[in-house]
Amino acid sequence: MIKKAILFTFIMVCSLVAMAQQKDDHAKVIEFTGMVFYEDESGRPAPLPYTNVAVKGTSRGAASDYDGFFSFVALAGETIVFSRIGYKTVEIVIPDTLHSTKYKWIQIMTEDNILLPEAIIMPWPSKEHFKQEFLEIDISNELRENALANLAEEKMKEIRYTVPADGRESSSIVLKQQATEYVYTGQVKPQNIFNPLAWKKFIEAWKRGDFKKKDKK
């Protein structure tokens, strides 16, 4: 009776160990790294930054950097989703039969063109109402003078220097600054004080009076 109990206990222990090993193999941790590319205007692959690379159904993942590189920890058998605005979403599955703890992947994204339905926004219920209201507009001399003053060269120049940049322009400036830093990494940036073209622009601006103080009205 004691031998049967020992044999039964041994079998149960072996079964639990086997189940634990299977569970560990299923939940194998993988270092998932790779790069994201797209096809540029010349038809050549180029890095695609700021692409979302995430595990489907979770908040785990990363975004590709300026060079298109990404890296994060995932589990074998999980589904990875590549998504970015303007590109088709792609899903891949990390194989659950990997013998290594590292898995590298190169993903090429394709542009996704979405055609939105035409929308006509009109402040009047019909063209007839618009025509009637438009013909009855009274443009006084004061309004005309204000319009001409706002379109004057000095006014437009002031707006160009005072109106802040929008989101698209700001992001473009940041990307250009980052690109310049990458170009001159490990070396001294050229100084405009030794640039004859910069001095030429400075002298021309000085002659035009760009540095003079303007009287505020």
ZANU-87908 format. One record per residue (C-alpha): residue number from 1; residue in three letters; x, y, z. Coordinates in pm, 1 decimal. Layout:
REM residues N
<r><seq>NUM</seq><type>ALA</type><east>X</east><north>Y</north><up>Z</up></r>
...
//
This chain:
REM residues 217
<r><seq>1</seq><type>MET</type><east>0.0</east><north>0.0</north><up>0.0</up></r>
<r><seq>2</seq><type>ILE</type><east>284.8</east><north>237.0</north><up>87.2</up></r>
<r><seq>3</seq><type>LYS</type><east>458.9</east><north>154.2</north><up>-242.2</up></r>
<r><seq>4</seq><type>LYS</type><east>143.9</east><north>241.0</north><up>-436.0</up></r>
<r><seq>5</seq><type>ALA</type><east>118.3</east><north>573.2</north><up>-254.1</up></r>
<r><seq>6</seq><type>ILE</type><east>483.3</east><north>655.6</north><up>-327.6</up></r>
<r><seq>7</seq><type>LEU</type><east>438.9</east><north>555.7</north><up>-692.5</up></r>
<r><seq>8</seq><type>PHE</type><east>125.9</east><north>771.4</north><up>-721.9</up></r>
<r><seq>9</seq><type>THR</type><east>305.1</east><north>1068.2</north><up>-564.1</up></r>
<r><seq>10</seq><type>PHE</type><east>598.5</east><north>1028.8</north><up>-802.5</up></r>
<r><seq>11</seq><type>ILE</type><east>368.4</east><north>1023.6</north><up>-1103.9</up></r>
<r><seq>12</seq><type>MET</type><east>188.9</east><north>1337.2</north><up>-984.2</up></r>
<r><seq>13</seq><type>VAL</type><east>517.5</east><north>1523.5</north><up>-930.9</up></r>
<r><seq>14</seq><type>CYS</type><east>639.2</east><north>1430.1</north><up>-1280.1</up></r>
<r><seq>15</seq><type>SER</type><east>310.0</east><north>1547.7</north><up>-1431.8</up></r>
<r><seq>16</seq><type>LEU</type><east>329.9</east><north>1883.9</north><up>-1252.0</up></r>
<r><seq>17</seq><type>VAL</type><east>689.5</east><north>1936.6</north><up>-1365.6</up></r>
<r><seq>18</seq><type>ALA</type><east>595.2</east><north>1859.1</north><up>-1725.8</up></r>
<r><seq>19</seq><type>MET</type><east>300.3</east><north>2100.1</north><up>-1711.9</up></r>
<r><seq>20</seq><type>ALA</type><east>520.5</east><north>2372.1</north><up>-1564.6</up></r>
<r><seq>21</seq><type>GLN</type><east>774.9</east><north>2325.3</north><up>-1841.2</up></r>
<r><seq>22</seq><type>GLN</type><east>504.1</east><north>2348.6</north><up>-2107.2</up></r>
<r><seq>23</seq><type>LYS</type><east>371.2</east><north>2664.9</north><up>-1946.3</up></r>
<r><seq>24</seq><type>ASP</type><east>718.5</east><north>2821.9</north><up>-1935.7</up></r>
<r><seq>25</seq><type>ASP</type><east>773.9</east><north>2736.3</north><up>-2300.8</up></r>
<r><seq>26</seq><type>HIS</type><east>442.4</east><north>2895.1</north><up>-2397.7</up></r>
<r><seq>27</seq><type>ALA</type><east>519.7</east><north>3216.8</north><up>-2209.6</up></r>
<r><seq>28</seq><type>LYS</type><east>869.3</east><north>3251.4</north><up>-2347.8</up></r>
<r><seq>29</seq><type>VAL</type><east>996.9</east><north>3609.2</north><up>-2328.1</up></r>
<r><seq>30</seq><type>ILE</type><east>1131.8</east><north>3745.4</north><up>-2656.3</up></r>
<r><seq>31</seq><type>GLU</type><east>1339.6</east><north>4056.2</north><up>-2728.5</up></r>
<r><seq>32</seq><type>PHE</type><east>1154.4</east><north>4183.2</north><up>-3037.0</up></r>
<r><seq>33</seq><type>THR</type><east>1358.6</east><north>4430.5</north><up>-3242.9</up></r>
<r><seq>34</seq><type>GLY</type><east>1351.7</east><north>4551.8</north><up>-3599.7</up></r>
<r><seq>35</seq><type>MET</type><east>1311.9</east><north>4841.7</north><up>-3841.4</up></r>
<r><seq>36</seq><type>VAL</type><east>1022.7</east><north>4998.6</north><up>-4028.8</up></r>
<r><seq>37</seq><type>PHE</type><east>1060.8</east><north>5120.0</north><up>-4387.5</up></r>
<r><seq>38</seq><type>TYR</type><east>847.9</east><north>5275.1</north><up>-4661.0</up></r>
<r><seq>39</seq><type>GLU</type><east>894.9</east><north>5334.3</north><up>-5032.7</up></r>
<r><seq>40</seq><type>ASP</type><east>1006.1</east><north>5690.4</north><up>-5104.4</up></r>
<r><seq>41</seq><type>GLU</type><east>944.8</east><north>5894.8</north><up>-5419.8</up></r>
<r><seq>42</seq><type>SER</type><east>1238.5</east><north>5733.4</north><up>-5599.2</up></r>
<r><seq>43</seq><type>GLY</type><east>1110.5</east><north>5383.4</north><up>-5520.4</up></r>
<r><seq>44</seq><type>ARG</type><east>1382.2</east><north>5309.2</north><up>-5265.3</up></r>
<r><seq>45</seq><type>PRO</type><east>1322.0</east><north>5191.8</north><up>-4907.3</up></r>
<r><seq>46</seq><type>ALA</type><east>1360.0</east><north>5466.6</north><up>-4646.9</up></r>
<r><seq>47</seq><type>PRO</type><east>1319.6</east><north>5459.1</north><up>-4265.9</up></r>
<r><seq>48</seq><type>LEU</type><east>969.0</east><north>5540.1</north><up>-4143.2</up></r>
<r><seq>49</seq><type>PRO</type><east>978.9</east><north>5710.8</north><up>-3801.0</up></r>
<r><seq>50</seq><type>TYR</type><east>702.5</east><north>5735.0</north><up>-3541.8</up></r>
<r><seq>51</seq><type>THR</type><east>532.9</east><north>5407.8</north><up>-3639.5</up></r>
<r><seq>52</seq><type>ASN</type><east>333.7</east><north>5241.8</north><up>-3359.9</up></r>
<r><seq>53</seq><type>VAL</type><east>451.0</east><north>4886.0</north><up>-3294.6</up></r>
<r><seq>54</seq><type>ALA</type><east>235.6</east><north>4727.3</north><up>-3024.3</up></r>
<r><seq>55</seq><type>VAL</type><east>114.5</east><north>4391.2</north><up>-2897.3</up></r>
<r><seq>56</seq><type>LYS</type><east>-243.7</east><north>4341.7</north><up>-3010.1</up></r>
<r><seq>57</seq><type>GLY</type><east>-497.9</east><north>4381.5</north><up>-2731.4</up></r>
<r><seq>58</seq><type>THR</type><east>-245.2</east><north>4529.5</north><up>-2485.8</up></r>
<r><seq>59</seq><type>SER</type><east>-74.0</east><north>4859.5</north><up>-2410.8</up></r>
<r><seq>60</seq><type>ARG</type><east>273.2</east><north>4709.6</north><up>-2451.1</up></r>
<r><seq>61</seq><type>GLY</type><east>486.8</east><north>4820.7</north><up>-2742.4</up></r>
<r><seq>62</seq><type>ALA</type><east>701.4</east><north>5103.0</north><up>-2873.9</up></r>
<r><seq>63</seq><type>ALA</type><east>729.6</east><north>5358.3</north><up>-3153.5</up></r>
<r><seq>64</seq><type>SER</type><east>999.1</east><north>5353.5</north><up>-3418.4</up></r>
<r><seq>65</seq><type>ASP</type><east>1258.4</east><north>5627.0</north><up>-3380.4</up></r>
<r><seq>66</seq><type>TYR</type><east>1387.0</east><north>5869.7</north><up>-3645.4</up></r>
<r><seq>67</seq><type>ASP</type><east>1585.6</east><north>5586.7</north><up>-3808.7</up></r>
<r><seq>68</seq><type>GLY</type><east>1285.4</east><north>5350.3</north><up>-3808.7</up></r>
<r><seq>69</seq><type>PHE</type><east>1428.2</east><north>5132.0</north><up>-3529.6</up></r>
<r><seq>70</seq><type>PHE</type><east>1216.8</east><north>4980.2</north><up>-3250.6</up></r>
<r><seq>71</seq><type>SER</type><east>1276.4</east><north>4738.4</north><up>-2963.1</up></r>
<r><seq>72</seq><type>PHE</type><east>1062.6</east><north>4600.7</north><up>-2678.8</up></r>
<r><seq>73</seq><type>VAL</type><east>985.8</east><north>4280.7</north><up>-2490.1</up></r>
<r><seq>74</seq><type>ALA</type><east>710.9</east><north>4047.6</north><up>-2613.2</up></r>
<r><seq>75</seq><type>LEU</type><east>598.6</east><north>3687.7</north><up>-2566.9</up></r>
<r><seq>76</seq><type>ALA</type><east>623.2</east><north>3408.4</north><up>-2820.4</up></r>
<r><seq>77</seq><type>GLY</type><east>294.6</east><north>3357.8</north><up>-3003.7</up></r>
<r><seq>78</seq><type>GLU</type><east>172.1</east><north>3716.3</north><up>-2957.6</up></r>
<r><seq>79</seq><type>THR</type><east>36.3</east><north>3925.6</north><up>-3245.7</up></r>
<r><seq>80</seq><type>ILE</type><east>224.6</east><north>4246.4</north><up>-3326.7</up></r>
<r><seq>81</seq><type>VAL</type><east>43.6</east><north>4538.5</north><up>-3492.5</up></r>
<r><seq>82</seq><type>PHE</type><east>224.2</east><north>4799.9</north><up>-3706.7</up></r>
<r><seq>83</seq><type>SER</type><east>15.2</east><north>5114.6</north><up>-3753.6</up></r>
<r><seq>84</seq><type>ARG</type><east>69.2</east><north>5473.0</north><up>-3866.8</up></r>
<r><seq>85</seq><type>ILE</type><east>-161.1</east><north>5741.2</north><up>-4004.7</up></r>
<r><seq>86</seq><type>GLY</type><east>-159.1</east><north>5731.9</north><up>-4384.3</up></r>
<r><seq>87</seq><type>TYR</type><east>-31.4</east><north>5372.7</north><up>-4402.8</up></r>
<r><seq>88</seq><type>LYS</type><east>-201.8</east><north>5033.5</north><up>-4404.0</up></r>
<r><seq>89</seq><type>THR</type><east>-205.1</east><north>4849.7</north><up>-4071.5</up></r>
<r><seq>90</seq><type>VAL</type><east>-4.0</east><north>4526.2</north><up>-4067.9</up></r>
<r><seq>91</seq><type>GLU</type><east>-24.6</east><north>4236.9</north><up>-3822.0</up></r>
<r><seq>92</seq><type>ILE</type><east>235.3</east><north>3964.1</north><up>-3771.2</up></r>
<r><seq>93</seq><type>VAL</type><east>266.3</east><north>3677.9</north><up>-3522.4</up></r>
<r><seq>94</seq><type>ILE</type><east>584.4</east><north>3599.2</north><up>-3330.4</up></r>
<r><seq>95</seq><type>PRO</type><east>647.2</east><north>3224.9</north><up>-3379.2</up></r>
<r><seq>96</seq><type>ASP</type><east>603.7</east><north>3013.9</north><up>-3066.0</up></r>
<r><seq>97</seq><type>THR</type><east>866.5</east><north>2766.1</north><up>-3188.3</up></r>
<r><seq>98</seq><type>LEU</type><east>1166.4</east><north>2996.4</north><up>-3147.0</up></r>
<r><seq>99</seq><type>HIS</type><east>1478.8</east><north>2849.3</north><up>-2991.6</up></r>
<r><seq>100</seq><type>SER</type><east>1632.4</east><north>3192.9</north><up>-2934.1</up></r>
<r><seq>101</seq><type>THR</type><east>1520.7</east><north>3470.5</north><up>-2701.3</up></r>
<r><seq>102</seq><type>LYS</type><east>1571.3</east><north>3732.1</north><up>-2973.5</up></r>
<r><seq>103</seq><type>TYR</type><east>1355.6</east><north>3790.6</north><up>-3280.0</up></r>
<r><seq>104</seq><type>LYS</type><east>1432.1</east><north>4049.7</north><up>-3548.6</up></r>
<r><seq>105</seq><type>TRP</type><east>1183.2</east><north>4179.5</north><up>-3804.7</up></r>
<r><seq>106</seq><type>ILE</type><east>1187.9</east><north>4425.2</north><up>-4096.8</up></r>
<r><seq>107</seq><type>GLN</type><east>849.6</east><north>4571.3</north><up>-4188.5</up></r>
<r><seq>108</seq><type>ILE</type><east>775.6</east><north>4766.7</north><up>-4507.8</up></r>
<r><seq>109</seq><type>MET</type><east>466.5</east><north>4986.9</north><up>-4479.7</up></r>
<r><seq>110</seq><type>THR</type><east>251.0</east><north>5080.9</north><up>-4780.0</up></r>
<r><seq>111</seq><type>GLU</type><east>57.3</east><north>5404.3</north><up>-4813.4</up></r>
<r><seq>112</seq><type>ASP</type><east>-316.3</east><north>5392.9</north><up>-4761.0</up></r>
<r><seq>113</seq><type>ASN</type><east>-520.0</east><north>5644.7</north><up>-4959.9</up></r>
<r><seq>114</seq><type>ILE</type><east>-863.1</east><north>5710.9</north><up>-4812.3</up></r>
<r><seq>115</seq><type>LEU</type><east>-1117.7</east><north>5891.8</north><up>-5028.2</up></r>
<r><seq>116</seq><type>LEU</type><east>-1362.1</east><north>6088.4</north><up>-4817.8</up></r>
<r><seq>117</seq><type>PRO</type><east>-1706.9</east><north>6169.4</north><up>-4952.8</up></r>
<r><seq>118</seq><type>GLU</type><east>-1752.1</east><north>6519.9</north><up>-5088.3</up></r>
<r><seq>119</seq><type>ALA</type><east>-1888.7</east><north>6767.5</north><up>-4837.6</up></r>
<r><seq>120</seq><type>ILE</type><east>-2021.7</east><north>7108.2</north><up>-4940.0</up></r>
<r><seq>121</seq><type>ILE</type><east>-2050.3</east><north>7355.7</north><up>-4652.8</up></r>
<r><seq>122</seq><type>MET</type><east>-2275.7</east><north>7653.4</north><up>-4720.5</up></r>
<r><seq>123</seq><type>PRO</type><east>-2391.6</east><north>7920.1</north><up>-4474.4</up></r>
<r><seq>124</seq><type>TRP</type><east>-2710.3</east><north>7965.9</north><up>-4681.0</up></r>
<r><seq>125</seq><type>PRO</type><east>-2976.6</east><north>7704.3</north><up>-4748.1</up></r>
<r><seq>126</seq><type>SER</type><east>-2948.6</east><north>7737.0</north><up>-5127.2</up></r>
<r><seq>127</seq><type>LYS</type><east>-2755.6</east><north>7906.6</north><up>-5406.9</up></r>
<r><seq>128</seq><type>GLU</type><east>-3044.0</east><north>8148.8</north><up>-5461.7</up></r>
<r><seq>129</seq><type>HIS</type><east>-3021.5</east><north>8272.5</north><up>-5101.8</up></r>
<r><seq>130</seq><type>PHE</type><east>-2644.4</east><north>8310.0</north><up>-5132.9</up></r>
<r><seq>131</seq><type>LYS</type><east>-2680.6</east><north>8509.1</north><up>-5456.7</up></r>
<r><seq>132</seq><type>GLN</type><east>-2937.1</east><north>8739.0</north><up>-5301.7</up></r>
<r><seq>133</seq><type>GLU</type><east>-2730.3</east><north>8801.8</north><up>-4987.3</up></r>
<r><seq>134</seq><type>PHE</type><east>-2409.8</east><north>8848.0</north><up>-5188.6</up></r>
<r><seq>135</seq><type>LEU</type><east>-2565.4</east><north>9111.4</north><up>-5414.6</up></r>
<r><seq>136</seq><type>GLU</type><east>-2695.5</east><north>9302.5</north><up>-5112.9</up></r>
<r><seq>137</seq><type>ILE</type><east>-2356.1</east><north>9328.6</north><up>-4943.9</up></r>
<r><seq>138</seq><type>ASP</type><east>-2267.0</east><north>9691.2</north><up>-4879.5</up></r>
<r><seq>139</seq><type>ILE</type><east>-1891.1</east><north>9740.8</north><up>-4897.9</up></r>
<r><seq>140</seq><type>SER</type><east>-1819.0</east><north>10082.1</north><up>-4754.6</up></r>
<r><seq>141</seq><type>ASN</type><east>-1504.8</east><north>10281.5</north><up>-4815.1</up></r>
<r><seq>142</seq><type>GLU</type><east>-1392.3</east><north>10214.4</north><up>-4458.0</up></r>
<r><seq>143</seq><type>LEU</type><east>-1406.5</east><north>9837.1</north><up>-4506.1</up></r>
<r><seq>144</seq><type>ARG</type><east>-1224.7</east><north>9867.3</north><up>-4837.6</up></r>
<r><seq>145</seq><type>GLU</type><east>-948.8</east><north>10078.0</north><up>-4680.5</up></r>
<r><seq>146</seq><type>ASN</type><east>-908.9</east><north>9831.4</north><up>-4394.0</up></r>
<r><seq>147</seq><type>ALA</type><east>-879.6</east><north>9545.0</north><up>-4640.7</up></r>
<r><seq>148</seq><type>LEU</type><east>-613.1</east><north>9726.2</north><up>-4841.5</up></r>
<r><seq>149</seq><type>ALA</type><east>-423.6</east><north>9813.4</north><up>-4522.2</up></r>
<r><seq>150</seq><type>ASN</type><east>-425.5</east><north>9451.6</north><up>-4406.7</up></r>
<r><seq>151</seq><type>LEU</type><east>-290.8</east><north>9339.0</north><up>-4744.2</up></r>
<r><seq>152</seq><type>ALA</type><east>-13.1</east><north>9598.1</north><up>-4752.9</up></r>
<r><seq>153</seq><type>GLU</type><east>343.6</east><north>9474.1</north><up>-4779.2</up></r>
<r><seq>154</seq><type>GLU</type><east>446.0</east><north>9611.0</north><up>-4437.7</up></r>
<r><seq>155</seq><type>LYS</type><east>146.7</east><north>9450.4</north><up>-4270.3</up></r>
<r><seq>156</seq><type>MET</type><east>206.8</east><north>9115.0</north><up>-4439.1</up></r>
<r><seq>157</seq><type>LYS</type><east>574.0</east><north>9132.3</north><up>-4339.1</up></r>
<r><seq>158</seq><type>GLU</type><east>477.2</east><north>9200.5</north><up>-3977.0</up></r>
<r><seq>159</seq><type>ILE</type><east>238.8</east><north>8903.6</north><up>-3979.2</up></r>
<r><seq>160</seq><type>ARG</type><east>509.8</east><north>8674.4</north><up>-4115.4</up></r>
<r><seq>161</seq><type>TYR</type><east>734.9</east><north>8753.8</north><up>-3818.0</up></r>
<r><seq>162</seq><type>THR</type><east>470.3</east><north>8771.1</north><up>-3543.7</up></r>
<r><seq>163</seq><type>VAL</type><east>224.4</east><north>8491.4</north><up>-3619.8</up></r>
<r><seq>164</seq><type>PRO</type><east>341.0</east><north>8172.6</north><up>-3438.7</up></r>
<r><seq>165</seq><type>ALA</type><east>404.6</east><north>7852.8</north><up>-3630.3</up></r>
<r><seq>166</seq><type>ASP</type><east>129.0</east><north>7592.2</north><up>-3644.4</up></r>
<r><seq>167</seq><type>GLY</type><east>170.4</east><north>7225.8</north><up>-3550.0</up></r>
<r><seq>168</seq><type>ARG</type><east>279.9</east><north>7110.1</north><up>-3894.6</up></r>
<r><seq>169</seq><type>GLU</type><east>539.4</east><north>7386.5</north><up>-3931.8</up></r>
<r><seq>170</seq><type>SER</type><east>670.8</east><north>7330.7</north><up>-3577.7</up></r>
<r><seq>171</seq><type>SER</type><east>715.8</east><north>6956.5</north><up>-3635.7</up></r>
<r><seq>172</seq><type>SER</type><east>893.9</east><north>7029.7</north><up>-3963.9</up></r>
<r><seq>173</seq><type>ILE</type><east>1133.6</east><north>7266.3</north><up>-3784.8</up></r>
<r><seq>174</seq><type>VAL</type><east>1206.8</east><north>7006.3</north><up>-3515.4</up></r>
<r><seq>175</seq><type>LEU</type><east>1274.4</east><north>6735.3</north><up>-3774.4</up></r>
<r><seq>176</seq><type>LYS</type><east>1510.6</east><north>6965.2</north><up>-3965.4</up></r>
<r><seq>177</seq><type>GLN</type><east>1698.3</east><north>7047.8</north><up>-3644.1</up></r>
<r><seq>178</seq><type>GLN</type><east>1731.7</east><north>6678.3</north><up>-3560.1</up></r>
<r><seq>179</seq><type>ALA</type><east>1853.4</east><north>6601.6</north><up>-3912.5</up></r>
<r><seq>180</seq><type>THR</type><east>2116.0</east><north>6876.5</north><up>-3882.6</up></r>
<r><seq>181</seq><type>GLU</type><east>2234.3</east><north>6735.7</north><up>-3547.8</up></r>
<r><seq>182</seq><type>TYR</type><east>2268.3</east><north>6387.9</north><up>-3700.1</up></r>
<r><seq>183</seq><type>VAL</type><east>2468.6</east><north>6526.3</north><up>-3993.7</up></r>
<r><seq>184</seq><type>TYR</type><east>2720.8</east><north>6703.8</north><up>-3769.1</up></r>
<r><seq>185</seq><type>THR</type><east>2741.6</east><north>6433.3</north><up>-3499.2</up></r>
<r><seq>186</seq><type>GLY</type><east>3100.2</east><north>6403.3</north><up>-3377.1</up></r>
<r><seq>187</seq><type>GLN</type><east>3222.4</east><north>6718.2</north><up>-3548.4</up></r>
<r><seq>188</seq><type>VAL</type><east>3207.9</east><north>7094.0</north><up>-3507.6</up></r>
<r><seq>189</seq><type>LYS</type><east>2916.2</east><north>7266.0</north><up>-3678.3</up></r>
<r><seq>190</seq><type>PRO</type><east>3009.8</east><north>7536.6</north><up>-3933.0</up></r>
<r><seq>191</seq><type>GLN</type><east>2985.6</east><north>7889.4</north><up>-3796.1</up></r>
<r><seq>192</seq><type>ASN</type><east>2795.0</east><north>8150.1</north><up>-4001.6</up></r>
<r><seq>193</seq><type>ILE</type><east>3040.7</east><north>8417.1</north><up>-3889.3</up></r>
<r><seq>194</seq><type>PHE</type><east>3282.9</east><north>8275.2</north><up>-4145.8</up></r>
<r><seq>195</seq><type>ASN</type><east>3015.6</east><north>8236.1</north><up>-4414.4</up></r>
<r><seq>196</seq><type>PRO</type><east>3033.8</east><north>8511.2</north><up>-4682.2</up></r>
<r><seq>197</seq><type>LEU</type><east>2673.7</east><north>8443.0</north><up>-4792.7</up></r>
<r><seq>198</seq><type>ALA</type><east>2550.5</east><north>8503.5</north><up>-4438.0</up></r>
<r><seq>199</seq><type>TRP</type><east>2740.7</east><north>8832.6</north><up>-4425.3</up></r>
<r><seq>200</seq><type>LYS</type><east>2589.1</east><north>8932.8</north><up>-4762.0</up></r>
<r><seq>201</seq><type>LYS</type><east>2235.1</east><north>8870.4</north><up>-4631.6</up></r>
<r><seq>202</seq><type>PHE</type><east>2315.4</east><north>9064.7</north><up>-4313.7</up></r>
<r><seq>203</seq><type>ILE</type><east>2441.8</east><north>9368.9</north><up>-4506.9</up></r>
<r><seq>204</seq><type>GLU</type><east>2139.3</east><north>9364.8</north><up>-4738.4</up></r>
<r><seq>205</seq><type>ALA</type><east>1902.0</east><north>9347.9</north><up>-4440.1</up></r>
<r><seq>206</seq><type>TRP</type><east>2088.9</east><north>9635.7</north><up>-4277.4</up></r>
<r><seq>207</seq><type>LYS</type><east>2053.6</east><north>9849.9</north><up>-4591.0</up></r>
<r><seq>208</seq><type>ARG</type><east>1681.1</east><north>9773.8</north><up>-4609.5</up></r>
<r><seq>209</seq><type>GLY</type><east>1640.0</east><north>9892.8</north><up>-4251.4</up></r>
<r><seq>210</seq><type>ASP</type><east>1515.8</east><north>9562.5</north><up>-4110.4</up></r>
<r><seq>211</seq><type>PHE</type><east>1692.8</east><north>9630.9</north><up>-3780.2</up></r>
<r><seq>212</seq><type>LYS</type><east>1545.8</east><north>9977.1</north><up>-3725.1</up></r>
<r><seq>213</seq><type>LYS</type><east>1290.1</east><north>10021.4</north><up>-3450.3</up></r>
<r><seq>214</seq><type>LYS</type><east>944.9</east><north>10083.1</north><up>-3582.1</up></r>
<r><seq>215</seq><type>ASP</type><east>705.9</east><north>10325.9</north><up>-3417.0</up></r>
<r><seq>216</seq><type>LYS</type><east>400.6</east><north>10153.0</north><up>-3278.3</up></r>
<r><seq>217</seq><type>LYS</type><east>78.1</east><north>10312.6</north><up>-3376.1</up></r>
//
